[in-house]
Amino acid sequence: MRIAVTGPIVIDNLMTFPGRFTSQLLPTQLQHLSLSFLVDDLEVRYGGVAANVAFGLGRLGRAPLLLGAAGRDFGEYRARLEEVGVDTSRVRVSAGLATARYTRTTDADDNRIVSYHSGALAEDDAPGPEGWPEDVGLVFLGPAEPELLVARAAECRRRGLPYLVDVAGRTEQLGRAGADAVLTGATHLVTNRRERAALLEHAGWAATDVLSRVGSWITTLGPEGVWIDYAASPSVAVPAAPISRLPDGAGGGGAFRAGFLAAKADGLDDEQAARTGCVLAAYALESAGSQEYRFTRPAFDARLDDAYAVTADTGW
């Protein structure tokens, strides 16, 4: 089963300031703020939830189709995605705009100054007039402008395609009507704890209202693992997979979604899929960046077995 992935494609610029931002703030000059920092380093990392999910699926051998928008600077990013088997042929490349950028400067106290430029995401209209390719059997709907997200969900329902939704950061824009249009009929909804609370607040719903619209609601809880809720079945708790080092903090969410999708495409149930997602997330958290992890297939399967004492055929 081919998996289509939609959502942001982003390049991250990460810098470290060895001093403290607060030492640069003069109480008498706060009305006319102008700050300049000499940073120690610059790390350029590749991210964006859609690209992170597609990368993880590629690492698992799924050859996903990535749909979205990138900029004129997409060449190197495209090459690294294609190297792991991601099909980027349906990515819209802007002639005039740059790929979306996330820029973060962190000081010695771990305070952060962050800016985000949406860039080529302004031109995202995937999958476009031609719709989903005929061989797609499962869709990941990542965060997007409300109108685009609603249209993508409607096309999935029209085609009878199962789809997993991630509306991170978009719940306020969607509101109740938009959330209803996107979630109704979704096979799965995935949020973290904070996004779960934001969805309920901005839609004005109780959890039962969400569960009446989706097949299952997966909430990721960091080191506490994953919680899966259903409208008419008992909830399921899945522990996090052990990690070998303190996490880098990046890429775990996208990797979990990729692992979950890959397992669902192979016909596994939600609990087994969540276990697969947790193991892939562990690999991502142990690496420096969202798309730097690697493994062999036997090593992945052995880690899955060790983490959850799985004895049944995993379906791979």
C-alpha positions in Angstrom: 0.0 0.0 0.0 1.4 3.4 -1.0 1.3 6.2 1.5 0.9 9.8 0.5 2.2 12.5 2.9 1.2 16.1 2.9 2.2 19.1 5.1 5.1 21.4 5.7 8.6 21.0 4.2 11.0 23.2 6.3 14.7 24.0 6.6 15.8 24.8 10.2 18.6 27.2 11.1 19.7 26.6 14.7 22.2 29.0 16.4 23.7 29.2 19.9 24.5 32.5 21.7 27.0 31.9 24.5 25.8 34.8 26.6 22.4 35.7 28.0 19.7 37.6 26.1 18.7 39.4 29.3 22.1 41.0 29.6 21.4 42.7 26.3 18.2 44.3 27.5 18.5 47.8 28.9 15.5 48.9 31.0 15.7 52.4 29.6 15.7 51.3 26.0 12.9 48.8 25.8 10.7 51.1 23.7 13.3 51.1 20.9 14.6 47.5 20.9 17.5 46.6 18.7 19.6 43.5 19.5 22.6 42.0 17.8 24.2 38.7 18.8 27.4 37.0 17.8 26.6 33.3 17.8 28.9 30.4 18.2 27.6 28.1 15.6 25.0 27.5 12.9 23.4 24.1 12.3 21.3 23.7 9.2 18.9 20.8 9.7 16.1 19.5 7.5 12.6 19.3 8.9 8.9 20.1 8.5 6.4 17.5 9.7 5.6 16.2 6.3 9.2 15.8 5.2 10.0 14.2 8.6 7.2 11.7 8.2 8.2 10.9 4.6 11.9 10.4 5.7 10.8 8.0 8.4 8.7 6.0 6.0 11.6 5.9 3.5 13.9 4.6 6.2 11.3 1.8 6.8 11.3 0.9 3.1 7.8 2.3 2.3 8.8 4.6 -0.6 6.2 7.3 0.3 4.8 10.0 -2.0 5.6 13.5 -0.6 3.2 16.2 -1.7 3.7 19.9 -0.7 5.6 23.0 -1.6 9.3 23.8 -1.5 11.4 26.7 -2.7 14.1 27.3 -5.3 16.7 26.0 -2.8 15.1 22.6 -2.6 17.8 20.8 -4.6 19.9 19.4 -1.8 16.9 18.6 0.4 15.2 16.8 -2.5 18.4 14.7 -3.0 18.6 13.5 0.6 14.9 12.6 0.7 15.1 10.7 -2.6 18.2 8.9 -1.2 16.0 7.1 1.3 13.3 6.3 -1.2 10.9 9.3 -0.9 9.1 10.1 -4.2 9.4 13.9 -4.5 8.0 14.1 -8.0 4.7 15.8 -6.8 6.4 18.5 -4.6 5.7 21.9 -6.1 8.9 23.9 -6.4 8.5 27.6 -6.4 10.4 29.6 -8.9 10.6 32.7 -6.7 10.2 31.7 -3.1 12.5 29.9 -0.7 11.7 26.8 1.2 10.0 27.6 4.5 12.6 28.5 7.2 12.6 28.0 11.0 15.3 30.1 12.7 16.1 29.7 16.4 18.8 31.3 18.6 19.3 29.8 22.0 21.2 31.5 24.8 23.2 30.1 27.8 20.0 29.9 29.9 18.1 28.0 27.2 16.0 31.1 26.4 15.1 31.2 22.7 14.4 33.7 20.0 12.5 32.1 17.1 11.3 33.3 13.8 9.4 31.4 11.1 9.1 32.3 7.4 6.5 30.3 5.5 8.1 30.9 2.1 7.0 28.5 -0.6 4.2 27.0 1.7 2.1 30.0 0.4 2.0 28.2 -3.0 1.0 24.7 -1.6 -2.0 23.3 -3.3 -1.2 19.6 -3.3 -2.5 17.2 -4.4 -3.8 19.7 -7.0 -6.5 19.4 -9.6 -5.4 15.8 -10.6 -6.1 14.6 -7.0 -4.5 11.7 -5.3 -2.6 9.2 -7.5 -4.6 6.0 -8.1 -2.1 3.8 -6.3 -2.3 5.7 -2.9 -4.0 3.6 -0.2 -3.3 5.7 2.9 -2.9 9.4 3.5 -1.1 11.5 6.1 -2.7 15.0 6.4 -0.2 17.3 8.1 -0.8 20.8 9.3 -1.8 23.3 6.5 -3.9 26.3 5.9 -7.5 25.5 7.0 -9.0 25.7 3.5 -6.4 23.3 2.1 -6.7 20.9 5.0 -10.5 20.8 4.6 -10.2 20.2 0.9 -7.7 17.4 1.4 -9.9 15.7 4.0 -12.9 16.0 1.6 -10.9 14.4 -1.2 -9.9 11.5 1.0 -13.5 10.9 1.9 -14.6 11.1 -1.7 -12.0 8.5 -2.7 -12.7 6.3 0.3 -9.1 6.7 1.4 -8.2 6.1 5.1 -6.4 9.2 6.5 -4.5 10.2 9.6 -4.7 13.8 10.7 -2.2 16.0 12.5 -3.5 19.5 13.0 -0.6 20.8 15.2 -0.7 24.5 15.5 -3.8 24.9 13.4 -6.7 24.3 15.8 -7.4 28.0 16.5 -7.5 28.8 12.8 -9.7 25.8 12.1 -12.2 26.5 14.9 -15.2 24.2 15.4 -16.4 24.2 11.8 -13.0 23.6 10.3 -12.2 20.9 12.8 -15.5 19.2 12.1 -14.8 19.2 8.4 -11.3 17.8 8.8 -11.8 15.2 11.5 -15.2 13.7 10.5 -14.3 10.4 8.8 -10.6 10.4 9.8 -9.3 7.0 10.5 -6.9 8.4 13.1 -6.1 11.7 14.8 -2.6 12.2 16.3 -1.8 15.0 18.8 0.6 15.5 21.7 -0.7 16.4 25.1 -0.6 20.2 24.5 -2.2 19.9 21.1 -5.0 17.8 22.5 -5.9 20.5 25.0 -5.7 23.2 22.3 -8.1 21.2 20.0 -10.7 20.8 22.7 -10.4 24.5 23.7 -10.6 26.0 20.2 -13.3 23.6 19.0 -15.3 24.0 22.2 -15.7 20.2 22.4 -15.4 17.4 24.9 -13.2 14.4 24.1 -16.3 12.4 23.3 -17.1 14.9 20.6 -13.8 14.2 18.9 -14.1 10.5 19.3 -17.5 10.5 17.6 -15.7 11.8 14.5 -12.5 9.8 14.3 -11.7 6.1 14.4 -9.1 6.5 17.1 -7.3 9.4 18.9 -3.6 8.8 19.6 -2.0 11.2 22.1 1.7 11.1 22.4 3.0 11.7 25.9 6.8 11.9 25.5 8.6 9.6 27.9 5.2 8.4 29.2 4.5 6.8 25.9 1.2 6.9 24.0 -2.5 6.8 24.9 -5.0 5.6 22.3 -8.7 6.5 22.8 -11.8 5.1 21.1 -15.5 6.0 21.2 -16.8 2.6 22.1 -13.7 0.5 23.2 -11.4 0.7 26.1 -8.4 3.0 25.8 -5.0 1.5 25.3 -1.7 2.6 26.9 1.6 2.0 25.0 4.9 2.6 26.9 7.6 4.6 25.2 10.5 2.6 23.8 13.7 2.9 25.9 16.4 5.3 24.5 20.1 5.0 25.0 20.9 8.7 25.5 19.3 12.0 26.5 17.1 13.0 23.7 18.0 15.7 21.2 14.4 16.7 21.4 13.8 16.9 17.6 12.0 14.6 15.2 10.3 12.3 17.6 6.8 13.3 16.6 7.4 12.9 12.9 9.1 9.6 13.4 6.3 8.2 15.6 3.8 9.1 12.9 5.9 7.5 10.2 6.2 4.3 12.2 2.5 4.2 13.0 1.6 4.7 9.3 4.0 2.1 8.1 2.6 -0.5 10.5 -1.1 0.4 9.6 -0.3 0.0 5.9 0.9 -3.5 6.8 -2.4 -4.3 8.5 -1.3 -4.2 12.1 -3.6 -3.0 14.9 -3.3 0.4 16.6 -1.3 -0.9 19.6 1.2 -2.7 17.4 1.4 0.4 15.2 2.1 2.6 18.2 4.9 0.3 19.3 6.5 0.6 15.9 6.1 4.4 16.0 7.7 4.5 19.5 10.7 2.6 18.4 11.2 4.8 15.3 10.8 7.9 17.5 13.5 6.5 19.8 15.9 6.4 16.9 15.1 9.9 16.0 15.5 11.2 19.5 18.9 9.6 19.8 20.2 11.4 16.8 21.2 15.0 16.3 18.3 16.2 14.1 15.0 15.0 12.7 16.4 13.2 9.7 19.8 11.9 10.7 18.9 8.5 12.1 19.6 5.2 10.4 19.4 1.5 11.1 19.3 -1.9 9.5 16.0 -3.7 9.2 17.1 -6.6 11.4 18.3 -4.1 14.1 14.9 -2.3 14.0 13.0 -5.6 14.4 15.3 -6.7 17.2 14.8 -3.4 19.0 11.0 -3.7 18.6 11.1 -7.2 20.1 13.3 -6.2 23.0 11.2 -3.1 23.8 7.9 -4.8 23.9 8.7 -8.5 24.1 6.8 -9.1 20.8 6.7 -12.7 19.9 4.1 -12.6 17.1 4.9 -11.9 13.5 5.3 -8.1 13.2 4.1 -8.2 9.6 7.3 -6.8 8.1 
